[in-house]
Amino acid sequence: MSDNLTIPVADTTEFLTGLLAHLGLSAADAADCARDLVQTNLWGVDSHGLLRLPIYAQRILDGSVNSHPDIKCLGGRGGFEVWDGDGGLGYVVGHKATDRAIELAKTNGIGAVGVRNSNHFGAAGLYIKQATDAGMIALAMTNVIPNLVVPGGAKPITGNNPLAFGAPTGGDFPMILDISMSAVAGGKLLLAQEKGEKIPFGWATDRNGEPTDDPFVGFEGFLLPLGGHKGFGLSLMVDILCGVLTGGAYQFDIKSMYANPKEPSDTCHMFIVIDPDAFLGREQLEARMADMHKTIKASPMSAKGGRMLIPGELEHETMMKRQRDGLPVPASLMAEIQSIAEAQGYEFPAILCAV
């Protein structure tokens, strides 16, 4: 197993902002993407944070990700619009689309923005937090390449299409549920590779559909679904809303950023935002959410010392700890990021090598 480094949050954010700008992003987009990557690690979702920087950097340099996309509305009606991401980095596209969905919700009570022609947008919870910070309830989702073996199937026909939902609570943190339609996200396999660890059986199969505990074999093979046919059905729902409805890519028209690093992914997203002021009002929403939170936390646990957690609570606690102590990152990953920076003539700060 590789050793972890513990790196400071502020210095990491500053370095990533500078590196991404050096790679070609605008200063504003670089700062936003750096904050997103660090925020994801702060939450403890290490499979979608700094781990993804090497492939993003490669794709920006290759031009398969447009560093200065012309993101624009293609049409729509009322509170629903479809946008073209112009092959931009998914973080850049996703935040602009969420901003627009929030604007539409303020006018119409509900706003939805579908996006086509985008790329990997990281953790879906990032866009939920953007909406809950504005006092809104939201759904965010994205389609991905077919990588999910349906129970009894011999070949993937849909992806593990992530889906996130959230609501403001008026407390220390919003409720945010962020899941994919597979037993685990593919990034968990990448993280296991980086750490030199095995994966549990039940996460993935090899190319022949046989269960495996090897993260390399599993990543080259197929993921297993969440809840059998339930995860399969939800995956189709996400692909319909993201790809089919927007006129964008779906199923086998999407490209893998790992298998096809020099080609745009054509990923599609959907962001749906509800303004509670359209009916209930934000104060009542927060009061009712607080009551729900209290009821959930009061639920008895079978294990002695156990406690009930609501979605987003563990991530909040992890964030508090990591803001204080720093981000644990595999040494091998930081060495790879250092190599990327040095190859581009960008200084790598010594403090990020400190244990």
Phi, psi and chi 1 to 4 in degrees:
 res  aa     phi    psi   chi1   chi2   chi3   chi4
   1 MET       -  134.2 -177.1 -176.2  -60.1      -
   2 SER   -74.4  153.3   62.8      -      -      -
   3 ASP   -77.6  155.1  -66.0  -30.2      -      -
   4 ASN   -98.4  144.5  -88.8   -7.5      -      -
   5 LEU   -98.8  155.4  -59.4  176.9      -      -
   6 THR  -116.3  114.3  -59.2      -      -      -
   7 ILE  -114.9  144.3   57.6  177.6      -      -
   8 PRO   -71.9  143.2   22.8  -31.1      -      -
   9 VAL   -65.3  -51.4  172.7      -      -      -
  10 ALA   -63.2  -43.7      -      -      -      -
  11 ASP   -66.0  -37.2  -66.8  -76.2      -      -
  12 THR   -64.8  -44.5  -57.2      -      -      -
  13 THR   -62.3  -43.7  -54.4      -      -      -
  14 GLU   -63.2  -44.4 -179.1 -179.5   -0.1      -
  15 PHE   -63.2  -46.8  163.4   69.8      -      -
  16 LEU   -64.0  -38.3  -69.3  175.6      -      -
  17 THR   -59.7  -47.5  -60.7      -      -      -
  18 GLY   -65.5  -41.1      -      -      -      -
  19 LEU   -65.6  -45.0  176.0   60.2      -      -
  20 LEU   -65.1  -36.3  -73.3  164.7      -      -
  21 ALA   -67.1  -38.8      -      -      -      -
  22 HIS   -64.1  -33.0 -172.3   79.8      -      -
  23 LEU   -75.1  -16.8  -69.7  171.5      -      -
  24 GLY   133.9   -9.4      -      -      -      -
  25 LEU   -73.2  155.3  -62.6 -173.8      -      -
  26 SER   -64.8  159.7   70.9      -      -      -
  27 ALA   -57.7  -42.0      -      -      -      -
  28 ALA   -67.6  -44.5      -      -      -      -
  29 ASP   -67.2  -38.1  -71.9  -14.4      -      -
  30 ALA   -62.0  -42.5      -      -      -      -
  31 ALA   -65.4  -42.0      -      -      -      -
  32 ASP   -64.0  -45.6  -73.2  -16.5      -      -
  33 CYS   -66.1  -39.6  -68.5      -      -      -
  34 ALA   -61.4  -44.5      -      -      -      -
  35 ARG   -62.4  -38.5  -77.6 -166.0  -63.5  -89.9
  36 ASP   -63.7  -45.9  -76.9  -16.4      -      -
  37 LEU   -62.3  -45.2  -69.4  169.5      -      -
  38 VAL   -68.0  -41.2  171.2      -      -      -
  39 GLN   -58.7  -40.2  179.1   62.4   65.7      -
  40 THR   -63.5  -42.9  -52.7      -      -      -
  41 ASN   -67.2  -36.0  -81.5   97.2      -      -
  42 LEU   -59.5  -38.6  -80.1  170.1      -      -
  43 TRP   -70.3  -12.9  -80.5  -27.4      -      -
  44 GLY    89.1    8.3      -      -      -      -
  45 VAL   -90.6   67.2 -171.5      -      -      -
  46 ASP   -67.7  -17.0  -62.1  -31.9      -      -
  47 SER   -71.6  -13.7   58.6      -      -      -
  48 HIS  -126.2   10.9  -75.7   65.9      -      -
  49 GLY   -99.4 -124.2      -      -      -      -
  50 LEU   -57.8  -24.1  -88.7   67.9      -      -
  51 LEU   -54.9  -30.0 -179.1   69.8      -      -
  52 ARG   -88.7   -8.6  -56.3  -68.9 -178.2  144.5
  53 LEU   -57.9  -43.9  179.4   64.6      -      -
  54 PRO   -57.0  -42.7  -29.1   37.7      -      -
  55 ILE   -72.4  -34.5 -172.1   63.4      -      -
  56 TYR   -62.9  -45.4  -64.7  155.2      -      -
  57 ALA   -60.7  -44.6      -      -      -      -
  58 GLN   -59.5  -43.2  178.2 -175.7  -14.4      -
  59 ARG   -73.0  -33.5  -72.0  170.0   61.4   75.1
  60 ILE   -65.5  -44.6  -67.9  168.6      -      -
  61 LEU   -66.5  -36.1  -68.7  169.9      -      -
  62 ASP   -75.5  -18.5  -73.6  -16.2      -      -
  63 GLY    87.2    3.9      -      -      -      -
  64 SER   -74.0  -18.9   53.8      -      -      -
  65 VAL  -111.7  126.4  164.8      -      -      -
  66 ASN   -77.1  115.3 -174.1   -9.3      -      -
  67 SER   -73.9  -19.2   59.5      -      -      -
  68 HIS  -134.0   68.6  -68.3  -85.3      -      -
  69 PRO   -70.2  146.7   28.8  -36.8      -      -
  70 ASP   -95.7   86.2  178.7   19.0      -      -
  71 ILE   -81.9  125.4  -55.7  166.7      -      -
  72 LYS  -147.2  157.8   57.3 -177.9  178.4  -67.5
  73 CYS   -79.3  132.9  178.1      -      -      -
  74 LEU   -95.8  -19.2  -62.1  175.0      -      -
  75 GLY   151.3 -173.8      -      -      -      -
  76 GLY   144.8 -170.3      -      -      -      -
  77 ARG  -155.8  137.8 -173.3  172.4   67.7 -150.1
  78 GLY    61.6 -124.9      -      -      -      -
  79 GLY   -89.6    9.8      -      -      -      -
  80 PHE  -120.7  128.8  173.7   62.4      -      -
  81 GLU  -134.6  154.4  -66.8  179.3   -4.4      -
  82 VAL  -117.9  132.8  174.0      -      -      -
  83 TRP  -118.1  156.0  -77.1   28.9      -      -
  84 ASP  -105.6  122.7 -174.2  -29.0      -      -
  85 GLY   -82.8   -5.3      -      -      -      -
  86 ASP    53.6   33.5 -165.5   28.6      -      -
  87 GLY    70.2   19.5      -      -      -      -
  88 GLY   -75.4  167.4      -      -      -      -
  89 LEU   -61.0  135.5 -166.8   61.5      -      -
  90 GLY   -57.4  -32.6      -      -      -      -
  91 TYR   -62.4  -45.3  -62.1   93.0      -      -
  92 VAL   -63.5  -48.2  176.0      -      -      -
  93 VAL   -64.5  -45.6  178.5      -      -      -
  94 GLY   -62.2  -42.2      -      -      -      -
  95 HIS   -68.8  -38.7  -76.8  -56.8      -      -
  96 LYS   -65.5  -40.3  -75.8 -178.2  169.0   54.4
  97 ALA   -67.7  -38.2      -      -      -      -
  98 THR   -67.1  -40.1  -57.9      -      -      -
  99 ASP   -56.3  -43.1  -86.0  -21.7      -      -
 100 ARG   -68.6  -38.3 -180.0   55.4  179.3  159.8
 101 ALA   -63.3  -37.0      -      -      -      -
 102 ILE   -64.7  -43.5  -69.5  170.0      -      -
 103 GLU   -60.8  -44.3  -69.4  176.1    4.3      -
 104 LEU   -64.1  -37.7  -70.1  169.1      -      -
 105 ALA   -66.4  -36.7      -      -      -      -
 106 LYS   -63.5  -31.8  -71.4  177.2  179.2  177.8
 107 THR   -86.3  -41.3  -59.2      -      -      -
 108 ASN  -108.5   -5.9  -60.1  -76.4      -      -
 109 GLY    90.7  -34.6      -      -      -      -
 110 ILE  -141.9  140.0 -175.2  168.0      -      -
 111 GLY  -133.9  140.2      -      -      -      -
 112 ALA  -136.5  132.0      -      -      -      -
 113 VAL  -127.4  116.5  174.4      -      -      -
 114 GLY   -94.0  144.1      -      -      -      -
 115 VAL  -127.6  134.1  177.8      -      -      -
 116 ARG  -120.5  166.0   66.9 -166.9 -161.0 -167.5
 117 ASN    62.3   51.2 -169.9   20.0      -      -
 118 SER  -122.7 -164.9 -176.3      -      -      -
 119 ASN  -139.9 -177.9  -74.7  -75.0      -      -
 120 HIS   -49.1  128.1 -167.8  -90.1      -      -
 121 PHE  -112.2   16.5   75.5  172.8      -      -
 122 GLY    75.7 -145.9      -      -      -      -
 123 ALA   -78.7  127.1      -      -      -      -
 124 ALA   -62.1  -25.7      -      -      -      -
 125 GLY   -61.6  -21.6      -      -      -      -
 126 LEU   -60.4  -39.3  -67.3  165.2      -      -
 127 TYR   -80.0  -27.0  -47.3   99.0      -      -
 128 ILE   -67.0  -44.0  -59.9  -58.1      -      -
 129 LYS   -62.7  -37.6 -176.6  176.7 -175.4  -60.9
 130 GLN   -57.9  -41.8 -177.4 -179.9  -10.4      -
 131 ALA   -74.8  -43.0      -      -      -      -
 132 THR   -67.1  -30.9   57.8      -      -      -
 133 ASP   -61.9  -26.6  -76.5  -10.5      -      -
 134 ALA   -90.9    7.6      -      -      -      -
 135 GLY    81.8   17.5      -      -      -      -
 136 MET  -107.8  158.8  -52.1  -79.4 -172.1      -
 137 ILE   -94.3  144.0  -67.4  172.5      -      -
 138 ALA  -151.3  156.3      -      -      -      -
 139 LEU  -124.7  139.4  -81.5  160.2      -      -
 140 ALA  -138.1  141.3      -      -      -      -
 141 MET  -154.7  162.2   60.1 -164.0   82.6      -
 142 THR  -149.3  149.8 -174.1      -      -      -
 143 ASN   -96.6  157.7   61.1    8.6      -      -
 144 VAL  -139.0  174.5  -58.3      -      -      -
 145 ILE   -60.3  150.5   60.8  166.3      -      -
 146 PRO   -58.3  115.8  -27.3   36.9      -      -
 147 ASN  -142.6   11.7   59.2    3.0      -      -
 148 LEU  -113.9  123.7 -157.9   66.3      -      -
 149 VAL   -87.2  115.6  176.8      -      -      -
 150 VAL   -70.3  139.5  178.3      -      -      -
 151 PRO   -49.7  122.5  -28.1   35.2      -      -
 152 GLY    90.1   -9.4      -      -      -      -
 153 GLY   -87.7  156.9      -      -      -      -
 154 ALA  -107.5   -7.3      -      -      -      -
 155 LYS  -148.6  138.0  178.9 -177.3  177.0 -177.9
 156 PRO   -63.3  140.2  -19.8   31.7      -      -
 157 ILE  -128.1    0.5   55.3  172.5      -      -
 158 THR  -151.2  164.5 -173.7      -      -      -
 159 GLY   -96.4  176.0      -      -      -      -
 160 ASN   -87.6   21.6   63.6  -29.9      -      -
 161 ASN    -7.7  100.6  -56.7  -25.6      -      -
 162 PRO   -65.3  149.3  -23.0   34.8      -      -
 163 LEU  -142.0  131.9  168.8   68.2      -      -
 164 ALA  -131.1  148.2      -      -      -      -
 165 PHE  -139.1  145.8  168.5   80.2      -      -
 166 GLY  -157.9  161.3      -      -      -      -
 167 ALA  -146.8  143.4      -      -      -      -
 168 PRO   -69.4  149.8   24.7  -31.7      -      -
 169 THR  -119.4  -15.9   62.5      -      -      -
 170 GLY    78.6   -1.9      -      -      -      -
 171 GLY   -97.9 -152.9      -      -      -      -
 172 ASP   -72.9  -21.3  -67.3  -26.1      -      -
 173 PHE  -153.8  151.1   58.1   93.1      -      -
 174 PRO   -77.8  161.2   29.7  -34.8      -      -
 175 MET   -81.0  121.2 -168.9 -163.3   95.5      -
 176 ILE  -134.4  118.1  -61.1  179.1      -      -
 177 LEU  -105.4  122.4  172.5   70.2      -      -
 178 ASP  -132.8  108.5 -172.8  -10.6      -      -
 179 ILE  -136.9  159.6   59.3  174.7      -      -
 180 SER  -112.2  168.4   65.6      -      -      -
 181 MET   -87.3    8.0  -61.4  -54.9  107.8      -
 182 SER  -103.7  168.2   53.3      -      -      -
 183 ALA   -57.0  -37.9      -      -      -      -
 184 VAL  -144.0  160.3  -64.1      -      -      -
 185 ALA   -71.7  152.0      -      -      -      -
 186 GLY   -58.8  -28.2      -      -      -      -
 187 GLY   -63.1  -24.6      -      -      -      -
 188 LYS   -64.6  -33.8  -64.7  -74.3 -171.8 -178.7
 189 LEU   -70.8  -39.9  -81.4   66.6      -      -
 190 LEU   -63.1  -40.2  -68.8  175.4      -      -
 191 LEU   -65.7  -39.4 -169.6   61.3      -      -
 192 ALA   -63.7  -38.0      -      -      -      -
 193 GLN   -60.0  -46.4  -67.8  177.2   14.3      -
 194 GLU   -63.4  -34.9 -161.8   69.9   50.3      -
 195 LYS   -89.4   -6.6  -68.3 -177.8  174.2 -178.5
 196 GLY    71.0   34.2      -      -      -      -
 197 GLU  -109.8  157.4  -62.4  175.6  -14.7      -
 198 LYS   -80.9  163.3  -65.1  -73.0 -171.9 -179.3
 199 ILE  -111.6  154.2   60.0  173.0      -      -
 200 PRO   -67.5  145.1  -19.4   32.1      -      -
 201 PHE   -62.6  142.1  -74.4  102.6      -      -
 202 GLY   106.4   -8.6      -      -      -      -
 203 TRP   -88.5  -41.4  -80.7   17.6      -      -
 204 ALA  -154.8  168.8      -      -      -      -
 205 THR  -126.6  168.4   72.7      -      -      -
 206 ASP   -80.7 -172.5   63.0   17.6      -      -
 207 ARG   -67.3  -14.5  -61.8  -69.3  -63.9 -179.5
 208 ASN   -99.2    4.7  -62.7  -45.7      -      -
 209 GLY    84.1    9.9      -      -      -      -
 210 GLU   -88.4  136.2  -65.3  -64.2  -32.2      -
 211 PRO   -57.9  146.5  -23.8   33.8      -      -
 212 THR  -143.4  154.2 -177.9      -      -      -
 213 ASP  -112.6   10.9   63.1   -6.2      -      -
 214 ASP   -96.0  115.8 -174.2  -35.8      -      -
 215 PRO   -65.3  -27.6   24.2  -34.3      -      -
 216 PHE   -71.6  -44.7  -68.8   92.4      -      -
 217 VAL   -64.6  -42.1  172.5      -      -      -
 218 GLY   -65.4  -38.6      -      -      -      -
 219 PHE   -69.4  -32.7 -165.0   76.1      -      -
 220 GLU   -78.9  -16.2  -68.9  -62.7  -38.1      -
 221 GLY   -98.2 -126.6      -      -      -      -
 222 PHE  -134.1  151.5  -47.7  125.6      -      -
 223 LEU   -87.9  154.0  -63.2  173.3      -      -
 224 LEU   -97.9  145.8  -72.0  165.0      -      -
 225 PRO   -77.3  157.0   28.7  -35.5      -      -
 226 LEU   -77.3  119.9  168.6   74.5      -      -
 227 GLY    63.7   30.7      -      -      -      -
 228 GLY    60.1 -124.3      -      -      -      -
 229 HIS   -65.3  -22.6   67.7  -78.8      -      -
 230 LYS   -67.4  -46.9  -61.5  176.6 -176.7  178.6
 231 GLY   -63.6  -36.0      -      -      -      -
 232 PHE   -62.4  -47.3  169.6   61.5      -      -
 233 GLY   -63.8  -42.4      -      -      -      -
 234 LEU   -65.0  -36.0  -73.2  171.0      -      -
 235 SER   -61.5  -43.0  173.7      -      -      -
 236 LEU   -63.5  -39.5  -65.9  178.5      -      -
 237 MET   -58.4  -46.8  177.4 -162.2   75.9      -
 238 VAL   -62.3  -43.1  172.0      -      -      -
 239 ASP   -66.6  -34.3 -150.6    3.0      -      -
 240 ILE   -65.9  -46.7  -69.8  167.5      -      -
 241 LEU   -68.6  -38.9  -69.5  173.8      -      -
 242 CYS   -82.9  -51.0  -67.6      -      -      -
 243 GLY   -96.1  -52.2      -      -      -      -
 244 VAL   -65.4  -50.9  176.7      -      -      -
 245 LEU   -64.8  -35.4  179.3   61.2      -      -
 246 THR   -82.4   -6.3   62.8      -      -      -
 247 GLY    77.0   14.3      -      -      -      -
 248 GLY   -96.6 -163.6      -      -      -      -
 249 ALA   -77.7  145.0      -      -      -      -
 250 TYR  -148.1  162.4   58.7   95.5      -      -
 251 GLN    45.8 -121.0  -72.2 -174.2  -50.6      -
 252 PHE   -78.9   -1.5  -63.1   98.7      -      -
 253 ASP   -81.7  -13.8  -69.4  -28.9      -      -
 254 ILE   -80.8  144.8  -54.6  168.2      -      -
 255 LYS  -107.0  142.9  -59.4  -73.3  179.7   62.3
 256 SER   -78.3  132.1  164.6      -      -      -
 257 MET   -72.0  -16.3   67.3  177.3  177.2      -
 258 TYR   -90.5  -44.7  -70.1   97.8      -      -
 259 ALA   -76.0  -27.7      -      -      -      -
 260 ASN  -129.6   63.2  -52.7   96.7      -      -
 261 PRO   -64.3  -21.9   24.9  -34.7      -      -
 262 LYS   -94.3    5.5  -63.9 -177.3 -177.6  -63.2
 263 GLU  -120.1  145.5  -61.1 -179.5   51.3      -
 264 PRO   -59.8  145.8  -22.4   33.3      -      -
 265 SER   -78.7  -27.1  -64.3      -      -      -
 266 ASP    60.2   30.6  -73.0  -27.9      -      -
 267 THR   -65.3  148.8  -53.5      -      -      -
 268 CYS  -121.9  149.6  -59.3      -      -      -
 269 HIS  -131.0  164.7  -38.8  -54.6      -      -
 270 MET  -141.4  132.2  178.0   63.4   72.4      -
 271 PHE  -125.9  122.1  -53.7   93.3      -      -
 272 ILE  -122.1  125.4  -57.4  171.3      -      -
 273 VAL  -126.1  136.4  175.4      -      -      -
 274 ILE  -119.2  129.1  -59.4  170.8      -      -
 275 ASP   -92.5  114.7 -174.6   -7.9      -      -
 276 PRO   -63.4  -19.7   21.4  -32.5      -      -
 277 ASP   -67.9  -12.4  -79.7  -19.6      -      -
 278 ALA   -67.8  -20.1      -      -      -      -
 279 PHE  -147.0  -66.6  174.6   66.9      -      -
 280 LEU   -77.4  -40.0 -169.1   64.0      -      -
 281 GLY    96.0  147.3      -      -      -      -
 282 ARG   -67.6  -38.2  -62.0 -173.8 -171.4 -174.4
 283 GLU   -63.9  -43.5  -71.5 -172.6    5.2      -
 284 GLN   -66.0  -40.0  -82.7 -157.5   58.6      -
 285 LEU   -58.5  -48.2  172.3   67.0      -      -
 286 GLU   -64.7  -37.0  -69.7 -178.2   -0.2      -
 287 ALA   -65.3  -42.7      -      -      -      -
 288 ARG   -70.6  -36.2  -67.7  167.4   71.0   84.9
 289 MET   -65.5  -38.3  -72.2  -63.4  -63.0      -
 290 ALA   -63.2  -39.6      -      -      -      -
 291 ASP   -65.4  -42.4  179.9   64.4      -      -
 292 MET   -62.7  -42.7  175.7  178.8  -82.9      -
 293 HIS   -58.5  -46.3 -173.5  170.3      -      -
 294 LYS   -61.6  -41.7 -179.3  179.6  177.8 -179.3
 295 THR   -64.8  -43.8  -56.7      -      -      -
 296 ILE   -62.4  -46.6  -66.7  170.3      -      -
 297 LYS   -65.3  -24.2  -63.1  -63.2  -73.4 -176.1
 298 ALA   -84.2   -4.0      -      -      -      -
 299 SER   -65.4  130.9  177.7      -      -      -
 300 PRO   -68.6  148.8   24.6  -33.2      -      -
 301 MET  -112.7  145.4  -56.3  -65.8  -71.3      -
 302 SER   -75.1  -32.8   59.1      -      -      -
 303 ALA   -88.1  138.0      -      -      -      -
 304 LYS   -63.8  129.7 -176.1  178.5 -179.7  179.6
 305 GLY    83.2   -2.2      -      -      -      -
 306 GLY   -73.7  157.8      -      -      -      -
 307 ARG  -141.1  147.0   62.8 -170.1 -178.0  108.8
 308 MET   -81.8  132.9 -179.8   68.6   74.2      -
 309 LEU  -114.3  141.9  -64.7  169.7      -      -
 310 ILE   -97.7  155.8   70.5  168.4      -      -
 311 PRO   -55.9  128.2  -26.9   35.7      -      -
 312 GLY   101.1  -17.6      -      -      -      -
 313 GLU   -71.0  -46.6 -175.1  170.2    4.0      -
 314 LEU   -63.0  -39.3 -177.1   60.0      -      -
 315 GLU   -63.7  -39.5  -72.1   79.6    3.3      -
 316 HIS   -63.6  -44.7  174.6   73.2      -      -
 317 GLU   -64.3  -41.0  -68.2  177.5   -6.8      -
 318 THR   -62.8  -41.3  -58.0      -      -      -
 319 MET   -61.5  -43.1 -179.2  176.6   70.1      -
 320 MET   -60.3  -41.8  -66.5  -65.6   99.5      -
 321 LYS   -69.1  -44.4 -178.5  178.0 -173.1  -59.2
 322 ARG   -73.8  -29.7  -69.4 -172.9  173.3 -172.2
 323 GLN   -61.8  -34.3  -77.7  178.3  -28.0      -
 324 ARG   -81.1  -45.6 -178.9 -174.6   68.1 -114.1
 325 ASP   -97.4  -20.2  -59.8  -22.0      -      -
 326 GLY   108.1  171.1      -      -      -      -
 327 LEU   -95.8  124.6  -55.5  175.9      -      -
 328 PRO   -79.7  122.5   27.1  -30.1      -      -
 329 VAL  -135.4  135.2  179.4      -      -      -
 330 PRO   -55.2  136.0  -25.6   34.6      -      -
 331 ALA   -59.4  -36.1      -      -      -      -
 332 SER   -63.8  -36.0   57.8      -      -      -
 333 LEU   -67.9  -44.0  174.1   59.4      -      -
 334 MET   -65.1  -33.6  -69.9  -49.3  -62.0      -
 335 ALA   -64.8  -38.0      -      -      -      -
 336 GLU   -66.7  -42.9 -172.9  176.5    2.2      -
 337 ILE   -65.3  -38.7  -67.0  173.4      -      -
 338 GLN   -61.6  -41.4 -179.6  175.6   -2.9      -
 339 SER   -62.7  -39.6  -64.5      -      -      -
 340 ILE   -62.4  -47.1  -68.1  168.3      -      -
 341 ALA   -61.7  -47.4      -      -      -      -
 342 GLU   -66.6  -35.3  -68.5  175.5  -11.3      -
 343 ALA   -65.3  -26.0      -      -      -      -
 344 GLN   -98.1    7.1  -61.8  -56.4  -47.4      -
 345 GLY    72.4   26.6      -      -      -      -
 346 TYR  -109.7  129.7 -171.4   77.5      -      -
 347 GLU   -66.6  132.1 -176.5  178.4   -4.1      -
 348 PHE   -97.7  120.1 -173.6   82.9      -      -
 349 PRO   -69.5  136.1   22.0  -30.2      -      -
 350 ALA   -61.6  -29.0      -      -      -      -
 351 ILE   -64.5  -23.9 -166.8  169.8      -      -
 352 LEU   -78.5   -6.6  -62.4 -170.8      -      -
 353 CYS   -95.7   -7.6  -65.2      -      -      -
 354 ALA   -73.9  138.8      -      -      -      -
 355 VAL   -80.5      -  178.2      -      -      -
